[in-house]
Amino acid sequence: MRIAIASDHGGYDLKERLIPYIEGLGHAVTDLGTNNPDPTDYPIFGQKCAEYVTSGEADRGVVMCGTGIGISMAANKTKGARCALAASDEMARLASAHNKANLLALGGRTTSFENAARWIDIWLATSFDGGERHVRRVAMLDGM
Ligand code: RB5
């Protein structure tokens, strides 16, 4: 799978640890920045990653800021982006099963590397449920 990854300074350290982890799973990772821990603005990187995914240049995206909140908000401004903030195993699972999330948001200051890696594993391994109600709701999201 082609996976794009991006963060602001709050997610930078986690991003740098996750890149080799995701590559080790056999995926091709594109790092869209930020490229250092200097303060920057999460909307830039949320938009960049969401546009990379929705344009078809990557299959999925992983975005991080301090909490994952701001960057998920930014990513979801792009039409076709379905960015889910993960804060538990169940949220990571349902992000795929119910919401068909094409981007996952994580909190660099709120999430351990071990949890982040596990939530990415769960998100990638879980298939979309495909039930009529979920298909309908995802279509409604994509129409917004
Ligand atoms: C930056 O300090 C912080 O506000 C940002 O990384 C993020 O947590 C916003 O949602």
Backbone and ligand atoms as CSV (ligand in chain L), in Angstrom:
chain,resi,resn,atom,element,x,y,z
A,1,MET,N,N,0.842,-1.186,0.000
A,1,MET,CA,C,0.000,0.000,0.000
A,1,MET,C,C,0.889,1.252,0.000
A,2,ARG,N,N,0.411,2.329,-0.658
A,2,ARG,CA,C,1.150,3.608,-0.630
A,2,ARG,C,C,0.558,4.467,0.496
A,3,ILE,N,N,1.367,4.804,1.461
A,3,ILE,CA,C,0.881,5.543,2.628
A,3,ILE,C,C,1.613,6.872,2.744
A,4,ALA,N,N,0.833,7.964,2.747
A,4,ALA,CA,C,1.399,9.300,2.947
A,4,ALA,C,C,1.333,9.616,4.438
A,5,ILE,N,N,2.320,10.351,4.923
A,5,ILE,CA,C,2.363,10.682,6.344
A,5,ILE,C,C,2.770,12.144,6.492
A,6,ALA,N,N,2.158,12.833,7.440
A,6,ALA,CA,C,2.472,14.245,7.643
A,6,ALA,C,C,2.156,14.624,9.087
A,7,SER,N,N,2.841,15.642,9.562
A,7,SER,CA,C,2.588,16.123,10.933
A,7,SER,C,C,3.012,17.575,11.048
A,8,ASP,N,N,2.562,18.204,12.130
A,8,ASP,CA,C,3.169,19.476,12.534
A,8,ASP,C,C,4.269,19.145,13.548
A,9,HIS,N,N,4.758,20.149,14.246
A,9,HIS,CA,C,5.826,19.924,15.229
A,9,HIS,C,C,5.368,19.038,16.388
A,10,GLY,N,N,4.077,19.114,16.731
A,10,GLY,CA,C,3.559,18.310,17.851
A,10,GLY,C,C,3.531,16.827,17.539
A,11,GLY,N,N,3.516,16.503,16.272
A,11,GLY,CA,C,3.499,15.089,15.877
A,11,GLY,C,C,4.796,14.625,15.250
A,12,TYR,N,N,5.775,15.539,15.192
A,12,TYR,CA,C,7.011,15.253,14.446
A,12,TYR,C,C,7.755,14.018,14.979
A,13,ASP,N,N,7.964,13.947,16.288
A,13,ASP,CA,C,8.738,12.817,16.838
A,13,ASP,C,C,8.031,11.489,16.566
A,14,LEU,N,N,6.721,11.489,16.720
A,14,LEU,CA,C,5.977,10.253,16.469
A,14,LEU,C,C,6.060,9.889,14.984
A,15,LYS,N,N,5.926,10.886,14.111
A,15,LYS,CA,C,6.030,10.632,12.661
A,15,LYS,C,C,7.375,9.997,12.325
A,16,GLU,N,N,8.441,10.541,12.887
A,16,GLU,CA,C,9.779,10.022,12.575
A,16,GLU,C,C,9.949,8.571,13.027
A,17,ARG,N,N,9.266,8.181,14.095
A,17,ARG,CA,C,9.344,6.783,14.560
A,17,ARG,C,C,8.419,5.887,13.764
A,18,LEU,N,N,7.300,6.445,13.304
A,18,LEU,CA,C,6.333,5.605,12.586
A,18,LEU,C,C,6.762,5.303,11.149
A,19,ILE,N,N,7.531,6.198,10.538
A,19,ILE,CA,C,7.927,5.969,9.130
A,19,ILE,C,C,8.655,4.623,8.977
A,20,PRO,N,N,9.728,4.363,9.716
A,20,PRO,CA,C,10.390,3.061,9.542
A,20,PRO,C,C,9.505,1.888,9.973
A,21,TYR,N,N,8.628,2.144,10.943
A,21,TYR,CA,C,7.725,1.068,11.368
A,21,TYR,C,C,6.789,0.669,10.230
A,22,ILE,N,N,6.182,1.672,9.591
A,22,ILE,CA,C,5.220,1.391,8.506
A,22,ILE,C,C,5.948,0.794,7.295
A,23,GLU,N,N,7.140,1.312,7.012
A,23,GLU,CA,C,7.928,0.727,5.912
A,23,GLU,C,C,8.261,-0.734,6.222
A,24,GLY,N,N,8.518,-1.016,7.488
A,24,GLY,CA,C,8.824,-2.398,7.904
A,24,GLY,C,C,7.654,-3.342,7.720
A,25,LEU,N,N,6.453,-2.794,7.624
A,25,LEU,CA,C,5.267,-3.624,7.362
A,25,LEU,C,C,5.138,-3.928,5.866
A,26,GLY,N,N,5.999,-3.297,5.067
A,26,GLY,CA,C,5.991,-3.561,3.632
A,26,GLY,C,C,5.303,-2.496,2.800
A,27,HIS,N,N,4.967,-1.369,3.402
A,27,HIS,CA,C,4.284,-0.298,2.678
A,27,HIS,C,C,5.293,0.738,2.165
A,28,ALA,N,N,4.889,1.437,1.105
A,28,ALA,CA,C,5.709,2.542,0.586
A,28,ALA,C,C,5.223,3.822,1.250
A,29,VAL,N,N,6.102,4.499,1.969
A,29,VAL,CA,C,5.717,5.688,2.732
A,29,VAL,C,C,6.243,6.950,2.050
A,30,THR,N,N,5.354,7.936,1.882
A,30,THR,CA,C,5.754,9.263,1.403
A,30,THR,C,C,5.634,10.235,2.561
A,31,ASP,N,N,6.759,10.836,2.933
A,31,ASP,CA,C,6.796,11.795,4.042
A,31,ASP,C,C,6.553,13.203,3.499
A,32,LEU,N,N,5.419,13.794,3.877
A,32,LEU,CA,C,5.047,15.118,3.390
A,32,LEU,C,C,5.422,16.226,4.376
A,33,GLY,N,N,6.262,15.902,5.353
A,33,GLY,CA,C,6.692,16.897,6.338
A,33,GLY,C,C,5.756,16.925,7.548
A,34,THR,N,N,6.066,17.765,8.444
A,34,THR,CA,C,7.142,18.733,8.532
A,34,THR,C,C,8.477,18.009,8.696
A,35,ASN,N,N,9.546,18.704,8.401
A,35,ASN,CA,C,10.837,18.028,8.370
A,35,ASN,C,C,11.749,18.350,9.545
A,36,ASN,N,N,11.216,19.054,10.531
A,36,ASN,CA,C,11.999,19.354,11.735
A,36,ASN,C,C,11.014,19.724,12.853
A,37,PRO,N,N,11.497,19.782,14.101
A,37,PRO,CA,C,10.580,20.033,15.222
A,37,PRO,C,C,10.240,21.501,15.454
A,38,ASP,N,N,10.603,22.372,14.546
A,38,ASP,CA,C,10.300,23.803,14.719
A,38,ASP,C,C,8.799,24.053,14.611
A,39,PRO,N,N,8.271,24.980,15.398
A,39,PRO,CA,C,6.833,25.255,15.357
A,39,PRO,C,C,6.337,25.595,13.955
A,40,THR,N,N,5.236,24.980,13.582
A,40,THR,CA,C,4.618,25.243,12.295
A,40,THR,C,C,3.106,25.136,12.487
A,41,ASP,N,N,2.347,25.080,11.395
A,41,ASP,CA,C,0.886,25.131,11.500
A,41,ASP,C,C,0.249,23.850,10.964
A,42,TYR,N,N,-0.486,23.157,11.825
A,42,TYR,CA,C,-1.056,21.854,11.430
A,42,TYR,C,C,-2.002,21.907,10.225
A,43,PRO,N,N,-2.724,23.045,9.959
A,43,PRO,CA,C,-3.610,22.999,8.782
A,43,PRO,C,C,-2.857,22.734,7.470
A,44,ILE,N,N,-1.627,23.232,7.381
A,44,ILE,CA,C,-0.840,23.024,6.159
A,44,ILE,C,C,-0.657,21.533,5.899
A,45,PHE,N,N,-0.320,20.794,6.936
A,45,PHE,CA,C,0.052,19.389,6.760
A,45,PHE,C,C,-1.165,18.468,6.684
A,46,GLY,N,N,-2.243,18.864,7.360
A,46,GLY,CA,C,-3.484,18.094,7.223
A,46,GLY,C,C,-4.010,18.184,5.807
A,47,GLN,N,N,-3.999,19.400,5.264
A,47,GLN,CA,C,-4.480,19.607,3.887
A,47,GLN,C,C,-3.579,18.885,2.884
A,48,LYS,N,N,-2.285,19.016,3.077
A,48,LYS,CA,C,-1.322,18.398,2.153
A,48,LYS,C,C,-1.538,16.878,2.074
A,49,CYS,N,N,-1.668,16.248,3.209
A,49,CYS,CA,C,-1.806,14.791,3.238
A,49,CYS,C,C,-3.167,14.370,2.676
A,50,ALA,N,N,-4.215,15.096,3.037
A,50,ALA,CA,C,-5.556,14.753,2.537
A,50,ALA,C,C,-5.613,14.881,1.021
A,51,GLU,N,N,-5.004,15.925,0.476
A,51,GLU,CA,C,-5.020,16.114,-0.980
A,51,GLU,C,C,-4.189,15.034,-1.672
A,52,TYR,N,N,-3.139,14.604,-1.036
A,52,TYR,CA,C,-2.301,13.537,-1.600
A,52,TYR,C,C,-3.091,12.238,-1.699
A,53,VAL,N,N,-3.902,11.975,-0.693
A,53,VAL,CA,C,-4.710,10.739,-0.679
A,53,VAL,C,C,-5.888,10.864,-1.640
A,54,THR,N,N,-6.614,11.951,-1.575
A,54,THR,CA,C,-7.822,12.061,-2.409
A,54,THR,C,C,-7.487,12.211,-3.893
A,55,SER,N,N,-6.276,12.648,-4.206
A,55,SER,CA,C,-5.863,12.738,-5.619
A,55,SER,C,C,-5.414,11.380,-6.152
A,56,GLY,N,N,-5.273,10.403,-5.248
A,56,GLY,CA,C,-4.886,9.064,-5.689
A,56,GLY,C,C,-3.379,8.827,-5.671
A,57,GLU,N,N,-2.641,9.809,-5.166
A,57,GLU,CA,C,-1.174,9.617,-5.098
A,57,GLU,C,C,-0.772,8.669,-3.969
A,58,ALA,N,N,-1.646,8.498,-3.004
A,58,ALA,CA,C,-1.433,7.506,-1.943
A,58,ALA,C,C,-2.765,6.814,-1.681
A,59,ASP,N,N,-2.686,5.613,-1.128
A,59,ASP,CA,C,-3.912,4.865,-0.811
A,59,ASP,C,C,-4.488,5.304,0.531
A,60,ARG,N,N,-3.606,5.615,1.471
A,60,ARG,CA,C,-4.025,6.031,2.817
A,60,ARG,C,C,-3.093,7.126,3.310
A,61,GLY,N,N,-3.543,7.820,4.358
A,61,GLY,CA,C,-2.718,8.848,4.976
A,61,GLY,C,C,-2.738,8.726,6.486
A,62,VAL,N,N,-1.619,9.067,7.097
A,62,VAL,CA,C,-1.520,9.124,8.560
A,62,VAL,C,C,-1.074,10.537,8.914
A,63,VAL,N,N,-1.826,11.210,9.775
A,63,VAL,CA,C,-1.510,12.592,10.135
A,63,VAL,C,C,-1.416,12.744,11.654
A,64,MET,N,N,-0.521,13.601,12.091
A,64,MET,CA,C,-0.312,13.791,13.519
A,64,MET,C,C,-0.085,15.248,13.865
A,65,CYS,N,N,-0.707,15.691,14.957
A,65,CYS,CA,C,-0.323,16.952,15.593
A,65,CYS,C,C,-0.229,16.625,17.073
A,66,GLY,N,N,-0.265,17.616,17.945
A,66,GLY,CA,C,-0.119,17.316,19.372
A,66,GLY,C,C,-1.184,16.351,19.867
A,67,THR,N,N,-2.422,16.630,19.509
A,67,THR,CA,C,-3.540,15.787,19.943
A,67,THR,C,C,-4.148,14.955,18.817
A,68,GLY,N,N,-3.862,15.328,17.591
A,68,GLY,CA,C,-4.525,14.709,16.431
A,68,GLY,C,C,-5.819,15.419,16.062
A,69,ILE,N,N,-6.239,16.332,16.934
A,69,ILE,CA,C,-7.538,16.985,16.701
A,69,ILE,C,C,-7.450,18.007,15.571
A,70,GLY,N,N,-6.525,18.936,15.700
A,70,GLY,CA,C,-6.446,20.005,14.701
A,70,GLY,C,C,-6.139,19.484,13.314
A,71,ILE,N,N,-5.230,18.537,13.238
A,71,ILE,CA,C,-4.829,18.051,11.916
A,71,ILE,C,C,-5.935,17.193,11.285
A,72,SER,N,N,-6.739,16.527,12.114
A,72,SER,CA,C,-7.878,15.781,11.551
A,72,SER,C,C,-8.928,16.762,11.041
A,73,MET,N,N,-9.128,17.856,11.759
A,73,MET,CA,C,-10.066,18.890,11.282
A,73,MET,C,C,-9.611,19.425,9.932
A,74,ALA,N,N,-8.322,19.708,9.819
A,74,ALA,CA,C,-7.780,20.237,8.565
A,74,ALA,C,C,-7.957,19.223,7.441
A,75,ALA,N,N,-7.614,17.984,7.700
A,75,ALA,CA,C,-7.705,16.948,6.651
A,75,ALA,C,C,-9.134,16.800,6.159
A,76,ASN,N,N,-10.076,16.903,7.071
A,76,ASN,CA,C,-11.478,16.678,6.691
A,76,ASN,C,C,-12.097,17.843,5.904
A,77,LYS,N,N,-11.351,18.905,5.706
A,77,LYS,CA,C,-11.823,19.999,4.842
A,77,LYS,C,C,-11.711,19.634,3.363
A,78,THR,N,N,-10.913,18.617,3.063
A,78,THR,CA,C,-10.715,18.219,1.663
A,78,THR,C,C,-11.804,17.234,1.262
A,79,LYS,N,N,-12.461,17.509,0.155
A,79,LYS,CA,C,-13.536,16.634,-0.308
A,79,LYS,C,C,-12.990,15.228,-0.564
A,80,GLY,N,N,-13.682,14.263,-0.016
A,80,GLY,CA,C,-13.255,12.873,-0.216
A,80,GLY,C,C,-12.359,12.362,0.893
A,81,ALA,N,N,-11.894,13.267,1.759
A,81,ALA,CA,C,-11.084,12.826,2.897
A,81,ALA,C,C,-12.018,12.363,4.007
A,82,ARG,N,N,-11.708,11.200,4.555
A,82,ARG,CA,C,-12.434,10.708,5.735
A,82,ARG,C,C,-11.358,10.391,6.780
A,83,CYS,N,N,-11.052,11.408,7.564
A,83,CYS,CA,C,-9.960,11.300,8.530
A,83,CYS,C,C,-10.527,11.036,9.917
A,84,ALA,N,N,-10.083,9.937,10.518
A,84,ALA,CA,C,-10.577,9.543,11.835
A,84,ALA,C,C,-9.471,9.666,12.873
A,85,LEU,N,N,-9.804,10.272,13.983
A,85,LEU,CA,C,-8.872,10.356,15.112
A,85,LEU,C,C,-8.959,9.064,15.911
A,86,ALA,N,N,-7.841,8.395,16.110
A,86,ALA,CA,C,-7.829,7.153,16.888
A,86,ALA,C,C,-7.276,7.411,18.290
A,87,ALA,N,N,-8.013,6.912,19.272
A,87,ALA,CA,C,-7.552,7.026,20.654
A,87,ALA,C,C,-7.759,5.710,21.403
A,88,SER,N,N,-8.111,4.656,20.677
A,88,SER,CA,C,-8.278,3.330,21.295
A,88,SER,C,C,-8.242,2.284,20.194
A,89,ASP,N,N,-8.100,1.031,20.576
A,89,ASP,CA,C,-8.135,-0.064,19.589
A,89,ASP,C,C,-9.482,-0.060,18.868
A,90,GLU,N,N,-10.548,0.151,19.624
A,90,GLU,CA,C,-11.895,0.103,19.044
A,90,GLU,C,C,-12.119,1.239,18.044
A,91,MET,N,N,-11.612,2.417,18.368
A,91,MET,CA,C,-11.743,3.536,17.422
A,91,MET,C,C,-10.966,3.248,16.136
A,92,ALA,N,N,-9.802,2.643,16.263
A,92,ALA,CA,C,-9.008,2.305,15.069
A,92,ALA,C,C,-9.761,1.274,14.225
A,93,ARG,N,N,-10.384,0.320,14.864
A,93,ARG,CA,C,-11.137,-0.717,14.139
A,93,ARG,C,C,-12.370,-0.127,13.456
A,94,LEU,N,N,-13.135,0.642,14.192
A,94,LEU,CA,C,-14.370,1.200,13.623
A,94,LEU,C,C,-14.087,2.275,12.573
A,95,ALA,N,N,-12.941,2.919,12.658
A,95,ALA,CA,C,-12.571,3.901,11.625
A,95,ALA,C,C,-12.575,3.245,10.248
A,96,SER,N,N,-12.132,2.004,10.180
A,96,SER,CA,C,-12.180,1.259,8.910
A,96,SER,C,C,-13.521,0.580,8.712
A,97,ALA,N,N,-14.004,-0.121,9.724
A,97,ALA,CA,C,-15.207,-0.950,9.568
A,97,ALA,C,C,-16.455,-0.130,9.276
A,98,HIS,N,N,-16.625,0.982,9.923
A,98,HIS,CA,C,-17.844,1.783,9.755
A,98,HIS,C,C,-17.627,3.045,8.921
A,99,ASN,N,N,-16.474,3.703,9.099
A,99,ASN,CA,C,-16.268,5.024,8.482
A,99,ASN,C,C,-15.400,4.981,7.221
A,100,LYS,N,N,-14.850,3.817,6.911
A,100,LYS,CA,C,-13.992,3.659,5.722
A,100,LYS,C,C,-12.960,4.792,5.666
A,101,ALA,N,N,-12.340,5.043,6.828
A,101,ALA,CA,C,-11.407,6.167,6.943
A,101,ALA,C,C,-10.207,5.973,6.022
A,102,ASN,N,N,-9.957,6.965,5.185
A,102,ASN,CA,C,-8.777,6.881,4.320
A,102,ASN,C,C,-7.585,7.618,4.925
A,103,LEU,N,N,-7.846,8.317,6.032
A,103,LEU,CA,C,-6.734,8.898,6.804
A,103,LEU,C,C,-6.960,8.607,8.275
A,104,LEU,N,N,-5.860,8.379,8.991
A,104,LEU,CA,C,-5.919,8.176,10.436
A,104,LEU,C,C,-5.135,9.294,11.109
A,105,ALA,N,N,-5.740,9.905,12.117
A,105,ALA,CA,C,-5.073,10.971,12.871
A,105,ALA,C,C,-4.659,10.438,14.239
A,106,LEU,N,N,-3.490,10.844,14.680
A,106,LEU,CA,C,-2.951,10.409,15.968
A,106,LEU,C,C,-2.384,11.607,16.712
A,107,GLY,N,N,-2.401,11.537,18.030
A,107,GLY,CA,C,-1.869,12.620,18.857
A,107,GLY,C,C,-0.429,12.335,19.247
A,108,GLY,N,N,0.470,13.170,18.752
A,108,GLY,CA,C,1.883,12.957,19.054
A,108,GLY,C,C,2.229,13.163,20.521
A,109,ARG,N,N,1.422,13.981,21.202
A,109,ARG,CA,C,1.696,14.251,22.621
A,109,ARG,C,C,0.773,13.456,23.532
A,110,THR,N,N,-0.128,12.703,22.946
A,110,THR,CA,C,-1.121,11.981,23.759
A,110,THR,C,C,-1.064,10.472,23.544
A,111,THR,N,N,-0.232,10.038,22.599
A,111,THR,CA,C,-0.234,8.630,22.196
A,111,THR,C,C,1.181,8.077,22.245
A,112,SER,N,N,1.358,6.929,22.868
A,112,SER,CA,C,2.677,6.291,22.867
A,112,SER,C,C,2.952,5.716,21.476
A,113,PHE,N,N,4.218,5.514,21.167
A,113,PHE,CA,C,4.567,4.888,19.893
A,113,PHE,C,C,3.900,3.512,19.784
A,114,GLU,N,N,3.897,2.767,20.875
A,114,GLU,CA,C,3.332,1.402,20.840
A,114,GLU,C,C,1.852,1.438,20.509
A,115,ASN,N,N,1.105,2.340,21.119
A,115,ASN,CA,C,-0.331,2.446,20.802
A,115,ASN,C,C,-0.534,2.916,19.360
A,116,ALA,N,N,0.231,3.910,18.956
A,116,ALA,CA,C,0.089,4.436,17.588
A,116,ALA,C,C,0.337,3.327,16.571
A,117,ALA,N,N,1.389,2.567,16.781
A,117,ALA,CA,C,1.726,1.484,15.841
A,117,ALA,C,C,0.604,0.440,15.819
A,118,ARG,N,N,0.085,0.101,16.991
A,118,ARG,CA,C,-0.992,-0.904,17.044
A,118,ARG,C,C,-2.262,-0.384,16.380
A,119,TRP,N,N,-2.576,0.891,16.575
A,119,TRP,CA,C,-3.808,1.440,15.964
A,119,TRP,C,C,-3.660,1.507,14.452
A,120,ILE,N,N,-2.465,1.772,13.962
A,120,ILE,CA,C,-2.243,1.731,12.508
A,120,ILE,C,C,-2.412,0.293,12.008
A,121,ASP,N,N,-1.861,-0.659,12.724
A,121,ASP,CA,C,-2.021,-2.080,12.331
A,121,ASP,C,C,-3.501,-2.435,12.237
A,122,ILE,N,N,-4.261,-2.079,13.260
A,122,ILE,CA,C,-5.683,-2.434,13.318
A,122,ILE,C,C,-6.443,-1.750,12.186
A,123,TRP,N,N,-6.185,-0.461,11.997
A,123,TRP,CA,C,-6.852,0.327,10.934
A,123,TRP,C,C,-6.574,-0.275,9.554
A,124,LEU,N,N,-5.318,-0.650,9.317
A,124,LEU,CA,C,-4.967,-1.205,8.003
A,124,LEU,C,C,-5.516,-2.617,7.816
A,125,ALA,N,N,-5.608,-3.370,8.893
A,125,ALA,CA,C,-6.021,-4.779,8.777
A,125,ALA,C,C,-7.536,-4.945,8.737
A,126,THR,N,N,-8.278,-3.926,9.138
A,126,THR,CA,C,-9.737,-4.047,9.211
A,126,THR,C,C,-10.368,-3.637,7.888
A,127,SER,N,N,-11.280,-4.462,7.390
A,127,SER,CA,C,-11.985,-4.141,6.142
A,127,SER,C,C,-13.231,-3.325,6.449
A,128,PHE,N,N,-13.644,-2.564,5.437
A,128,PHE,CA,C,-14.917,-1.835,5.543
A,128,PHE,C,C,-16.033,-2.857,5.687
A,129,ASP,N,N,-16.930,-2.597,6.593
A,129,ASP,CA,C,-18.052,-3.494,6.903
A,129,ASP,C,C,-18.906,-3.770,5.662
A,130,GLY,N,N,-19.151,-2.736,4.870
A,130,GLY,CA,C,-19.901,-2.927,3.619
A,130,GLY,C,C,-21.400,-3.031,3.804
A,131,GLY,N,N,-21.867,-2.964,5.028
A,131,GLY,CA,C,-23.311,-2.999,5.277
A,131,GLY,C,C,-23.996,-1.793,4.642
A,132,GLU,N,N,-25.264,-1.976,4.261
A,132,GLU,CA,C,-25.990,-0.931,3.527
A,132,GLU,C,C,-25.952,0.409,4.260
A,133,ARG,N,N,-26.128,0.389,5.571
A,133,ARG,CA,C,-26.186,1.671,6.291
A,133,ARG,C,C,-24.833,2.369,6.288
A,134,HIS,N,N,-23.773,1.591,6.330
A,134,HIS,CA,C,-22.439,2.209,6.320
A,134,HIS,C,C,-22.095,2.737,4.933
A,135,VAL,N,N,-22.475,1.997,3.911
A,135,VAL,CA,C,-22.247,2.462,2.528
A,135,VAL,C,C,-22.997,3.782,2.321
A,136,ARG,N,N,-24.243,3.819,2.803
A,136,ARG,CA,C,-25.068,5.031,2.646
A,136,ARG,C,C,-24.425,6.225,3.364
A,137,ARG,N,N,-23.962,5.996,4.574
A,137,ARG,CA,C,-23.405,7.103,5.367
A,137,ARG,C,C,-22.075,7.598,4.798
A,138,VAL,N,N,-21.264,6.682,4.327
A,138,VAL,CA,C,-19.990,7.089,3.713
A,138,VAL,C,C,-20.257,7.878,2.439
A,139,ALA,N,N,-21.266,7.442,1.670
A,139,ALA,CA,C,-21.640,8.187,0.443
A,139,ALA,C,C,-22.122,9.584,0.814
A,140,MET,N,N,-22.861,9.698,1.918
A,140,MET,CA,C,-23.319,11.029,2.364
A,140,MET,C,C,-22.117,11.906,2.712
A,141,LEU,N,N,-21.134,11.332,3.415
A,141,LEU,CA,C,-19.931,12.099,3.749
A,141,LEU,C,C,-19.219,12.555,2.487
A,142,ASP,N,N,-19.077,11.640,1.541
A,142,ASP,CA,C,-18.327,11.975,0.326
A,142,ASP,C,C,-19.053,12.991,-0.527
A,143,GLY,N,N,-20.371,13.103,-0.329
A,143,GLY,CA,C,-21.150,14.081,-1.078
A,143,GLY,C,C,-21.094,15.476,-0.481
A,144,MET,N,N,-20.543,15.609,0.697
A,144,MET,CA,C,-20.519,16.921,1.375
A,144,MET,C,C,-19.418,17.809,0.841
L,1,RB5,C1,C,0.546,22.836,18.595
L,1,RB5,O1,O,1.081,23.310,19.778
L,1,RB5,C2,C,-0.749,22.077,18.869
L,1,RB5,O2,O,-1.763,23.003,19.154
L,1,RB5,C3,C,-1.107,21.225,17.702
L,1,RB5,O3,O,-0.076,20.322,17.457
L,1,RB5,C4,C,-2.356,20.369,17.833
L,1,RB5,O4,O,-2.395,19.651,19.006
L,1,RB5,C5,C,-3.627,21.042,17.521
L,1,RB5,O5,O,-4.711,20.415,17.471
